[in-house]
Amino acid sequence: MGTLTRWPRLLLVLLLSLSLAACSTRRRGDDDDSTASDDDDSAANDDDVTDDDDAADDDDAADDDDAGEPCEGGMPVSGANVVLEQIGSGLDRPVDIRNPGDGTNRIFVVEQRGTIQVYAPGAETPALWFDINDRVVDVGSLGDERGLLALAFHPGFAKNGRIYVHYSDVSENTVVSEFTVPVPEYGTPSANSERVILTAGQPAGNHNGGSIHFGADGYLYVGLGDGGGAGDTYGNGQNANTLLAKILRINVDNPSGGNEYSVPEDNPFVGQNVVDEAYLWGLRNPWRWSFDRETGRMWIADVGQNQREEINIGVGGANYGWPCREATAPYDGCSGSFTEPVFEYLHTEGVSITGGYVYRGCRLPDLTGQYFFSDFAYAPDSPLWSIDVTGAIGDVWEADTSLLIATFGEDEEGELLTADYAAGTLHRMVPE
């Protein structure tokens, strides 16, 4: 009787053990798939999307699934009908828009005269966050290309509080500097913490470039124009020995050689006839360029001379041909092996391209992967245009936004932001 009782119990234990083992195997498989996916996402992200962003995005996605609303601010909407909805005001000459990628959903706006404003989530008016007006050249009338031009957050900003700015100093030279925010989540940068990373002499007041971004590789990329004038007055476009007319790639975390940065060993021109810091060259004025946060692809909007504006895909080691040519048109007669632009337009359509971002937001899924840009036409009638990676016209081609657009940005969700340079207002692209 006792023996008969033990066997059913043993059988039951065996069945339960097999069931638990199968469940455990399935869970391990699920974890492996999730880890592989997270690794792929992390590798594809660019300077504004850190590992912290990936974690925040995953958390947000889970929360959204539970709530039945997958996007911050509303459900996805099919189609390509969009408006630039005003979400903020109180700005003075906004020239760059950034998010810190730290999960706080703050929006930072660079003002050309030497200040940075911050919008808290949902706020319609900003708070002053940073002020180095006393170190920045006095900015003149509309169209002055000098000033505080760009901001980049270190990939580890949430922990180290390090930010980088690109500005024209009182001597009108380009300065790229690091500042530190002692309490990154809610503090402000210490003006006394400046560490000058790099300087470049500017022979004229225009063609300073402007954008700086961290790549997925953790290096800082710095865009510089040809030094100004007109028609490459100072001969920097094809000058291999200057930092000008190039996008640079530097390591700000490990200074060496007496500099406040080091040159990555795999920079394409190390040991060759172009300055080691260069990643690519032959640019006229890359006022606004960016990385695609998903693919890491570099998009460069290069402001033209008299005839054409162009968009290039940034490739390490490439020469884009200025001033031998303006986009695909011959300019001063020189020749060489040059990389073709992916898109160009004539001055019958615009006069000064404003580069933007590849749309990777949630609200407008039909526009995913399209690159958005505009033109700074010195009147409040900038367009809103999009193209795909082949250069084909995209789904948005609006001739007049009634805004003067000098810059674009992304919020933490990947939604497209822009600002009205004249009116000092902040806008987000949303479904119409």
C-alpha positions in Angstrom: 0.0 0.0 0.0 2.8 2.4 0.9 4.7 1.5 -2.3 1.7 2.2 -4.5 1.2 5.6 -2.9 4.9 6.7 -3.5 4.8 6.1 -7.3 2.1 8.5 -8.2 3.9 11.2 -6.1 7.2 10.5 -7.9 5.5 10.6 -11.3 3.8 14.0 -10.3 7.2 15.4 -9.3 8.8 14.3 -12.5 6.1 15.9 -14.7 6.3 19.1 -12.8 10.1 19.2 -13.2 9.8 18.6 -17.0 7.2 21.4 -17.2 9.4 23.9 -15.3 12.4 23.0 -17.4 10.5 23.7 -20.6 9.2 27.0 -19.3 12.7 28.0 -18.2 14.0 27.2 -21.7 11.4 29.3 -23.4 12.2 32.2 -21.1 15.9 32.0 -21.7 15.2 32.0 -25.5 13.0 35.1 -25.1 15.8 36.8 -23.1 18.3 36.0 -25.8 16.1 37.4 -28.5 15.6 40.6 -26.5 19.3 41.0 -25.8 20.2 40.6 -29.4 17.6 43.2 -30.4 18.8 45.6 -27.8 22.4 45.2 -28.9 21.4 45.9 -32.5 19.5 49.0 -31.5 22.3 50.3 -29.4 24.8 49.8 -32.2 22.7 51.7 -34.7 22.0 54.8 -32.5 24.0 58.0 -32.9 25.2 60.8 -30.6 21.9 61.9 -29.1 20.8 58.3 -28.3 22.8 56.8 -25.5 22.4 53.5 -23.7 20.3 55.4 -21.2 18.0 56.5 -24.0 17.6 52.9 -25.2 16.6 51.8 -21.7 14.2 54.7 -21.5 12.7 53.9 -24.9 12.2 50.3 -23.9 10.5 51.4 -20.7 8.3 53.9 -22.5 7.4 51.3 -25.1 6.3 48.9 -22.4 4.3 51.6 -20.6 2.7 52.6 -23.9 1.7 49.1 -24.7 0.0 48.8 -21.3 -1.8 52.1 -21.9 -2.8 51.3 -25.5 -1.1 54.5 -26.7 2.2 53.8 -28.3 3.4 57.4 -28.8 4.1 60.2 -26.4 1.3 62.7 -27.1 -1.1 60.6 -29.1 -1.7 57.6 -31.4 0.3 57.2 -34.7 -1.4 58.8 -37.7 -1.1 57.5 -41.2 -0.4 59.9 -44.1 1.9 62.8 -44.8 -0.2 65.8 -43.9 1.7 67.7 -41.2 1.8 71.1 -39.5 4.5 72.8 -37.5 2.6 73.3 -34.2 3.9 75.9 -31.9 4.8 74.5 -28.5 6.9 77.3 -27.0 7.9 80.9 -27.2 10.3 83.4 -25.6 13.4 82.7 -27.6 15.9 85.1 -29.2 17.5 84.0 -32.5 17.3 80.2 -31.9 20.0 78.4 -33.9 20.2 74.8 -32.4 17.8 72.5 -30.7 18.9 69.5 -28.6 17.7 66.9 -26.0 20.1 65.5 -23.5 19.0 61.9 -23.9 18.7 61.4 -20.1 15.0 60.6 -19.8 14.0 64.0 -18.5 12.3 65.0 -21.8 13.7 68.5 -21.6 14.3 70.5 -24.8 17.4 72.8 -25.0 17.5 75.7 -27.4 20.8 77.5 -28.3 20.4 81.3 -28.8 22.9 82.9 -31.1 23.9 85.8 -28.8 25.4 83.4 -26.2 22.7 81.8 -24.1 20.9 78.4 -23.9 17.3 78.1 -22.8 15.6 75.0 -21.5 11.9 73.9 -21.7 10.7 71.6 -19.0 8.2 68.9 -20.2 5.0 70.7 -21.2 6.3 74.2 -20.5 5.5 76.9 -23.1 8.1 79.3 -21.9 11.8 78.5 -21.2 14.2 79.1 -18.4 17.7 80.4 -18.8 20.1 77.5 -18.5 23.5 78.8 -19.7 25.0 82.2 -20.4 28.4 82.9 -22.0 27.4 86.1 -23.7 30.5 87.8 -22.4 32.7 85.3 -24.3 30.8 85.4 -27.6 31.3 88.0 -30.4 28.5 90.6 -30.6 26.1 89.3 -33.2 24.9 91.8 -35.8 21.9 91.9 -38.1 19.8 89.1 -39.5 22.0 86.6 -41.3 25.1 87.1 -39.2 26.7 83.7 -39.1 28.7 84.1 -35.9 27.8 83.6 -32.3 27.0 80.6 -30.0 26.0 78.1 -32.7 25.7 74.6 -31.3 25.4 72.3 -28.3 26.2 68.6 -27.9 25.6 66.5 -24.8 28.2 63.9 -23.9 26.9 60.4 -24.3 27.4 60.0 -20.6 25.9 63.3 -19.7 23.4 61.8 -17.2 26.4 60.8 -15.1 29.3 63.1 -16.0 27.3 66.3 -16.7 29.6 67.3 -19.6 28.3 69.5 -22.5 30.1 70.9 -25.5 29.5 74.2 -27.4 30.6 75.7 -30.6 30.9 79.5 -30.6 32.6 82.5 -32.1 34.7 84.2 -29.5 35.3 88.0 -29.1 38.2 87.7 -31.6 35.7 86.1 -34.1 37.6 82.7 -34.0 35.8 79.4 -33.6 36.0 77.8 -30.2 34.8 74.3 -29.2 34.6 74.0 -25.4 33.5 71.7 -22.7 31.5 72.8 -19.7 30.3 70.7 -16.7 26.9 70.6 -15.1 27.5 69.5 -11.5 23.9 68.1 -11.1 23.0 67.0 -14.6 19.3 66.2 -13.9 18.3 69.7 -12.9 21.4 71.8 -12.5 23.0 74.4 -14.7 26.5 74.5 -16.3 29.3 76.2 -14.3 30.7 79.0 -16.5 34.0 78.6 -14.7 34.3 75.0 -15.8 35.3 75.8 -19.4 37.8 73.5 -21.0 38.7 74.7 -24.4 39.0 71.7 -26.6 39.8 73.2 -30.0 40.1 76.6 -31.7 40.3 77.5 -35.4 41.1 80.9 -36.8 38.4 82.5 -39.0 39.6 84.9 -41.6 36.0 86.3 -42.1 32.8 86.4 -40.3 30.8 84.0 -42.4 31.0 80.2 -43.2 31.8 79.2 -39.6 29.9 75.9 -40.0 28.2 75.2 -36.7 26.9 71.7 -35.9 28.7 69.4 -33.5 27.5 65.9 -32.6 28.7 62.8 -30.9 28.7 59.7 -33.1 27.8 56.2 -32.1 31.5 55.6 -31.7 31.7 58.1 -28.8 33.8 60.6 -30.8 32.9 64.3 -31.2 32.3 65.5 -34.8 32.8 69.2 -35.6 31.7 70.9 -38.7 33.6 73.9 -40.0 33.1 76.0 -43.2 35.8 77.4 -45.5 36.5 80.6 -43.6 34.2 82.9 -45.4 34.3 85.5 -48.0 32.8 84.5 -51.4 34.0 81.9 -53.9 36.5 80.4 -51.4 38.3 83.8 -51.0 41.0 82.3 -48.7 41.6 79.0 -50.6 40.6 76.7 -47.8 38.1 74.4 -49.7 40.8 72.2 -51.1 43.5 73.1 -48.6 44.5 69.8 -46.9 46.5 71.5 -44.2 43.7 73.5 -42.4 40.9 72.5 -40.1 38.5 74.6 -42.2 36.1 73.3 -44.9 35.9 69.9 -43.1 34.1 67.8 -40.6 36.5 66.8 -37.9 36.4 63.7 -35.7 38.1 63.9 -32.3 38.3 62.0 -29.0 37.5 64.4 -26.2 37.8 61.8 -23.4 41.5 61.0 -23.8 43.6 64.1 -24.6 47.1 63.6 -25.9 50.0 65.3 -27.7 49.6 68.5 -25.7 46.0 69.0 -27.0 42.7 68.8 -25.1 41.7 66.0 -27.5 43.3 63.1 -29.3 42.9 61.9 -32.9 41.3 58.4 -33.3 43.8 56.0 -34.8 41.2 55.0 -37.4 40.5 58.5 -38.7 40.7 58.2 -42.5 43.5 60.7 -43.1 45.9 59.7 -40.3 49.4 59.7 -41.8 48.2 61.0 -45.2 48.2 64.4 -46.8 45.1 65.8 -45.1 45.1 66.9 -41.4 44.7 64.0 -39.1 41.6 65.5 -37.4 39.6 65.4 -40.7 36.8 62.9 -41.2 35.9 64.4 -44.6 36.5 67.6 -46.5 35.8 69.9 -49.5 32.8 71.6 -47.9 31.7 75.2 -48.3 29.6 75.8 -45.2 28.0 72.8 -43.4 25.7 75.0 -41.3 23.5 72.1 -40.2 24.3 68.4 -40.4 23.2 65.5 -38.3 23.3 61.7 -37.8 20.3 59.4 -38.4 19.7 58.1 -34.9 18.8 54.6 -36.2 21.3 54.0 -38.9 24.1 56.3 -37.9 24.2 57.7 -41.4 25.6 61.3 -41.6 23.5 63.9 -43.5 25.3 67.1 -44.5 23.5 70.2 -45.8 26.2 72.3 -47.4 25.3 76.0 -48.2 26.0 76.9 -51.8 27.4 79.9 -53.5 25.5 81.5 -56.4 23.6 78.7 -58.0 22.9 75.5 -56.0 22.3 74.1 -52.5 23.3 70.5 -51.8 22.8 67.6 -49.4 25.5 65.0 -49.0 25.8 61.7 -47.3 28.9 61.9 -45.1 31.5 59.2 -45.8 34.8 59.0 -44.1 37.7 60.0 -46.4 35.4 61.7 -49.0 36.1 65.0 -50.7 32.9 66.9 -51.7 34.6 69.2 -54.2 34.2 72.8 -53.1 35.3 75.1 -54.8 36.1 73.0 -57.8 32.3 72.6 -58.1 29.1 73.8 -56.4 27.0 70.7 -55.9 27.3 69.0 -59.4 28.1 72.2 -61.3 31.7 73.2 -62.1 32.7 76.3 -60.2 36.3 77.4 -60.4 37.6 74.9 -63.0 39.8 72.7 -60.8 39.3 68.9 -61.0 39.7 65.9 -58.8 37.9 62.8 -57.5 34.8 64.0 -55.7 31.8 62.5 -54.0 28.4 63.4 -55.6 25.7 65.0 -53.5 22.5 62.9 -53.0 20.3 66.0 -53.7 20.6 69.5 -54.9 18.4 72.4 -55.8 18.7 75.7 -57.7 18.6 79.2 -56.3 15.2 79.6 -58.0 13.9 77.5 -55.1 16.0 78.7 -52.2 19.2 80.5 -51.3 20.6 79.0 -48.1 19.9 75.4 -47.1 19.0 74.5 -43.5 19.8 70.9 -42.8 17.6 68.8 -40.5 17.1 65.2 -39.4 15.9 61.9 -40.6 12.4 61.4 -39.0 12.5 58.5 -36.5 9.5 59.6 -34.4 6.3 57.6 -33.6 3.4 59.9 -34.5 3.9 59.9 -38.3 5.0 56.3 -39.3 4.6 56.9 -43.1 7.4 59.5 -42.9 9.9 57.2 -41.1 13.3 57.3 -42.7 12.7 60.6 -44.7 15.2 63.4 -44.2 13.7 66.8 -43.5 15.3 70.1 -44.3 14.4 73.7 -45.2 15.9 77.0 -46.6 16.8 80.2 -44.7 15.4 82.6 -47.2 15.8 85.8 -45.1 12.0 86.2 -44.8 9.4 84.3 -42.8 8.5 81.9 -45.6 10.9 78.9 -45.2 9.8 75.7 -46.8 9.5 72.2 -45.2 10.9 69.5 -47.5 11.7 65.9 -47.3 13.7 63.4 -49.4 14.6 59.7 -49.0 18.1 58.2 -48.9 18.3 58.0 -52.7 17.6 61.7 -53.1 14.0 61.1 -54.3 11.5 63.8 -53.3 9.7 62.7 -50.1 6.1 62.9 -49.0 6.4 66.5 -47.6 7.1 69.4 -49.9 5.6 72.5 -48.4 6.7 75.7 -50.1 5.8 78.1 -47.2 5.7 77.4 -43.5 5.3 81.1 -42.5 8.4 80.5 -40.3 12.1 81.5 -40.7 13.9 78.3 -40.2 17.6 78.3 -39.2 17.6 74.9 -37.4 15.9 71.6 -36.6 16.1 69.2 -33.7 14.7 66.1 -32.2 12.9 65.4 -28.9 13.7 62.2 -27.0 10.9 60.4 -28.8 12.5 61.3 -32.2 9.8 63.8 -33.1 11.0 66.6 -35.3 11.4 70.1 -33.8 12.2 73.4 -35.4 12.1 77.1 -34.4 11.3 80.4 -35.9 14.5 82.5 -35.9 12.6 85.8 -36.3 9.7 85.2 -33.9 11.5 83.2 -31.3 9.0 80.3 -31.2 9.5 76.6 -30.9 7.6 74.1 -33.1 7.0 70.4 -33.3 5.9 68.6 -36.5 2.6 66.8 -35.9 -0.2 65.3 -37.9 -2.5 67.9 -39.4 
